[in-house]
Structures are given as C-alpha cells and as structure tokens.
Amino acid sequence: MLKQTIALVMLTLSFTTQAALYSVTLSNLNWGDAHGETSGYITGIVSGVYDTTTGIVSMDAGVTSFAYYGWGGLMYSDEHTNWSTGNDNYAADSYVCSNASASLNFCGSYYYGQNRIDESTMDYSTMPGIRTLGGDDVADPDPEHLIIQGDLYAVSMTSFDGVGGNLIMHSNSWLDPDPQTSGDALFGIEMVFSVDNVVSTPVPATAWLFGSALIGLVGIKRKK
C-alpha cells in the first residue's frame, strides 16, 4: 500500500511541477515617484520570453527605447539593447540614458551648478551605473527622486495570469512609502506584459517523475 501511495504521489507531482516558457509582449510601462506616475512611451522591441522557472523575461534581440514625460515635457529617455530582467536582476548588452532637463539630470539624479552646465558623467558599462560628479554639480538631496535610473529596471514578478492574461513586474521600491509624505508613493518601475502563448514546456524532471510513477504502478499491479 505504501509503495502504491508513493507512486501515486509521484504521478501527481509530474503534473504539478511543470515549468514553461511563455511568449510575452511589453504593453505598458510606468515610472513613479512622490509626484505620481507617468507612463513611459515604448518603441522598438517589445516581444520576449518569460521563463517561469527563473522568473526572468528575456527580450528578443534588438533595441527597446523608453521615453518619460512630465508636466514640463520630456524628462529623459533610455535605450536597452538585448536586455532581460527578473528576480531583481537586470542585464543588457548596452544601456544608454539621455537626459532632457535643463537643470536636473534625471539619469543620475543630480543638479547642475550655477553655471547650468552638466559637468558630471554617468558610466553604464556596469549596471546600475557609476555617477561621477564634476564641477559644481551636486547630487539631488531629495529622497523622492530615484538615484541612477539603471537601478529601476531590476524588477520581479508580482502577478502572472497565464495565457490571455498579464505578467506584471515591479522594482523593489514600487510600494515603498515616500519618506517626505504621509501617503503611499509609487517609486520605481512597473512593467506590464501581455501573455501571448506557451512557447515550450521543458519537463525532463517531470517526464522522469511520470515514468517512475508509471513503472511503480505497473510493478505493484504485477505483484498483486
């Protein structure tokens, strides 16, 4: 009886431990701080594959561009080449951030000095980037502004509906409260992917469990 129970448990596990790869499409991107949310304008590559085992989305080869607008117009834009994200990890063959503000560098979160000239540098050869302040530039002291935008894209899955639904991913800071206000601010990045279909189901371990369970059941039946 014990052997039969074990075989049945293994058979059940063979159907419940399956992992899969899903094709996904990036449909919405939100950037938030204490002033509220703004939607990112997405261009370029928007399709990729989500691995339910690793929790990582690997985008198709190419460049994805995001542009963020505030009440004064374009704040900054960035480009991601051959990128992936998930499980609080972001990787890309290259990342380029272009600031559009005349007084504040949103890419590195620092203010230009009295001369209104950007004298600092951002190095994105390693992520999330290295900021080197120069001249009379000064780091933004306001905690409601995010430091170095490359940090934002290290997101993790918060909900997954399966085919026909959505995959939603957030940076860790998304639900952190604003230290300067009493309300809950949305800091960081929210990515919403539509889940298109199953690409494949890699189940070598599952197949082994299924086969072992069947062999066990056959063996039990023969002994009877």
C-alpha positions as CSV (number, residue, x, y, z in Angstrom):
1,M,0.0,0.0,0.0
2,L,2.9,2.3,0.9
3,K,4.6,1.8,-2.5
4,Q,1.3,2.4,-4.3
5,T,0.8,5.7,-2.4
6,I,4.3,6.8,-3.2
7,A,3.8,6.0,-6.9
8,L,0.5,8.0,-6.9
9,V,2.2,11.0,-5.3
10,M,5.0,10.9,-7.9
11,L,2.4,10.7,-10.7
12,T,0.6,13.8,-9.2
13,L,3.9,15.7,-8.9
14,S,4.6,15.0,-12.6
15,F,1.6,17.1,-13.5
16,T,2.1,19.9,-10.9
17,T,5.8,20.7,-11.3
18,Q,5.8,21.6,-14.9
19,A,7.6,24.8,-15.9
20,A,7.1,26.6,-19.1
21,L,8.3,29.4,-21.4
22,Y,5.7,31.9,-22.4
23,S,5.9,34.5,-25.2
24,V,5.1,37.9,-23.8
25,T,4.6,41.5,-25.2
26,L,5.5,44.6,-23.2
27,S,2.3,46.6,-23.3
28,N,2.7,49.2,-20.6
29,L,5.4,50.8,-18.6
30,N,5.0,53.2,-15.6
31,W,7.6,55.3,-13.8
32,G,6.7,56.6,-10.4
33,D,7.9,58.9,-7.6
34,A,6.2,61.1,-4.9
35,H,4.7,63.3,-7.6
36,G,2.8,60.5,-9.1
37,E,3.0,58.1,-12.0
38,T,3.9,58.8,-15.6
39,S,3.6,56.2,-18.4
40,G,6.7,55.5,-20.5
41,Y,6.4,55.8,-24.2
42,I,7.7,52.5,-25.7
43,T,9.3,52.0,-29.1
44,G,11.4,49.2,-30.6
45,I,11.5,45.6,-29.5
46,V,8.5,44.7,-27.2
47,S,8.4,40.9,-27.5
48,G,10.2,38.4,-25.4
49,V,10.0,35.1,-23.5
50,Y,9.2,34.7,-19.8
51,D,10.7,31.7,-18.0
52,T,8.5,30.6,-15.1
53,T,11.4,28.7,-13.5
54,T,13.9,31.6,-13.4
55,G,11.3,34.4,-13.2
56,I,13.2,36.2,-16.0
57,V,11.9,37.9,-19.1
58,S,14.5,37.8,-22.0
59,M,13.6,40.3,-24.7
60,D,14.1,39.5,-28.4
61,A,17.3,40.7,-29.9
62,G,17.3,44.4,-30.7
63,V,16.8,47.8,-29.0
64,T,13.9,48.9,-26.8
65,S,13.5,52.6,-26.1
66,F,11.6,54.2,-23.3
67,A,10.8,58.0,-23.0
68,Y,9.3,59.6,-19.9
69,Y,7.3,62.8,-19.9
70,G,6.4,65.1,-17.0
71,W,4.4,68.3,-16.8
72,G,7.3,70.2,-18.4
73,G,7.7,67.8,-21.3
74,L,10.3,65.1,-21.9
75,M,12.3,64.3,-18.7
76,Y,14.6,61.6,-20.0
77,S,14.8,58.6,-22.3
78,D,16.8,55.4,-22.4
79,E,17.7,52.6,-24.7
80,H,18.2,48.9,-23.8
81,T,20.0,46.5,-26.2
82,N,19.4,42.8,-25.9
83,W,18.1,43.1,-22.4
84,S,16.5,40.9,-19.8
85,T,15.0,41.4,-16.3
86,G,13.5,39.5,-13.5
87,N,14.3,38.3,-9.9
88,D,15.7,41.7,-9.1
89,N,18.3,41.4,-11.8
90,Y,18.7,43.5,-15.0
91,A,21.2,42.8,-17.8
92,A,21.7,44.4,-21.2
93,D,24.4,44.4,-23.8
94,S,24.2,48.2,-23.6
95,Y,22.2,50.8,-21.7
96,V,22.1,54.4,-22.7
97,C,20.3,57.1,-20.8
98,S,19.7,60.6,-22.3
99,N,18.6,63.4,-20.1
100,A,16.3,66.2,-21.3
101,S,16.1,68.5,-18.4
102,A,17.9,71.9,-18.3
103,S,18.6,71.9,-14.6
104,L,18.3,68.3,-13.3
105,N,19.9,65.2,-14.7
106,F,17.2,62.5,-14.3
107,C,19.6,59.7,-15.4
108,G,22.0,60.3,-12.5
109,S,19.8,62.3,-10.1
110,Y,21.9,65.4,-9.8
111,Y,21.5,69.1,-10.3
112,Y,23.7,71.3,-12.5
113,G,25.5,74.1,-10.6
114,Q,25.1,77.8,-11.0
115,N,26.6,77.7,-14.5
116,R,23.8,75.4,-15.6
117,I,26.3,73.1,-17.4
118,D,26.3,69.4,-17.0
119,E,29.8,68.7,-15.8
120,S,29.3,65.2,-14.5
121,T,29.4,61.7,-16.1
122,M,27.5,58.5,-16.0
123,D,29.2,55.2,-16.8
124,Y,26.8,52.4,-17.7
125,S,29.5,49.8,-18.6
126,T,28.4,48.1,-15.4
127,M,24.9,48.3,-14.1
128,P,23.2,50.1,-12.4
129,G,25.8,52.7,-13.4
130,I,28.5,54.9,-11.8
131,R,28.0,58.6,-11.3
132,T,31.0,60.9,-11.1
133,L,30.1,64.4,-10.1
134,G,32.1,67.2,-11.7
135,G,32.4,71.0,-11.5
136,D,29.7,72.5,-9.2
137,D,27.2,69.8,-9.9
138,V,25.5,68.4,-6.8
139,A,23.7,65.2,-6.0
140,D,19.9,65.6,-5.7
141,P,19.3,65.6,-1.9
142,D,15.6,64.9,-2.3
143,P,14.8,61.2,-1.5
144,E,11.7,61.4,-3.7
145,H,13.9,61.3,-6.7
146,L,15.5,58.0,-7.7
147,I,19.2,57.5,-7.9
148,I,20.7,56.3,-11.2
149,Q,17.9,55.1,-13.5
150,G,19.7,51.8,-14.3
151,D,18.5,50.6,-10.9
152,L,14.9,50.8,-11.8
153,Y,14.8,48.0,-14.3
154,A,15.8,45.3,-11.9
155,V,12.2,44.1,-11.4
156,S,10.5,41.0,-10.1
157,M,7.2,39.2,-10.9
158,T,4.3,40.3,-8.7
159,S,1.5,38.6,-10.6
160,F,1.2,36.1,-13.5
161,D,-2.2,35.2,-15.1
162,G,-1.0,32.8,-17.8
163,V,-2.0,32.8,-21.4
164,G,-4.5,35.5,-22.3
165,G,-3.7,37.4,-19.1
166,N,-0.9,39.7,-17.9
167,L,2.6,39.3,-16.3
168,I,3.2,42.3,-14.0
169,M,6.7,43.1,-12.7
170,H,7.8,45.8,-10.2
171,S,11.0,47.2,-8.9
172,N,11.5,46.6,-5.2
173,S,10.9,50.2,-4.3
174,W,7.5,50.3,-6.0
175,L,5.4,50.1,-2.9
176,D,7.8,51.9,-0.5
177,P,6.2,54.9,1.2
178,D,7.6,58.4,0.4
179,P,9.8,59.4,3.3
180,Q,8.6,63.0,2.9
181,T,4.8,62.5,2.8
182,S,2.2,60.5,4.7
183,G,0.8,58.8,1.7
184,D,2.0,55.7,-0.2
185,A,4.0,56.7,-3.2
186,L,4.8,54.5,-6.1
187,F,8.6,54.6,-6.6
188,G,10.4,52.9,-9.5
189,I,9.1,50.9,-12.4
190,E,6.1,48.9,-13.2
191,M,6.2,46.7,-16.3
192,V,3.0,45.1,-17.7
193,F,3.4,42.3,-20.3
194,S,0.5,40.6,-22.1
195,V,1.0,36.8,-22.1
196,D,0.5,35.5,-25.6
197,N,1.1,31.7,-25.6
198,V,3.2,28.9,-24.4
199,V,6.5,28.6,-26.3
200,S,7.6,25.3,-24.8
201,T,7.4,23.1,-21.7
202,P,10.8,21.9,-20.7
203,V,9.9,18.9,-18.4
204,P,12.8,16.4,-18.3
205,A,12.4,16.2,-14.5
206,T,8.6,15.9,-14.9
207,A,8.9,13.2,-17.5
208,W,11.2,11.3,-15.2
209,L,8.6,11.6,-12.4
210,F,5.8,10.5,-14.7
211,G,7.8,7.5,-16.0
212,S,8.9,6.4,-12.5
213,A,5.3,6.7,-11.2
214,L,4.0,4.5,-14.1
215,I,6.7,1.9,-13.5
216,G,5.9,1.9,-9.9
217,L,2.2,1.3,-10.5
218,V,2.9,-1.4,-13.1
219,G,5.2,-3.2,-10.6
220,I,2.6,-3.0,-7.9
221,K,0.0,-4.4,-10.2
222,R,2.2,-7.3,-11.2
223,K,3.0,-8.3,-7.6
224,K,-0.8,-8.4,-7.0
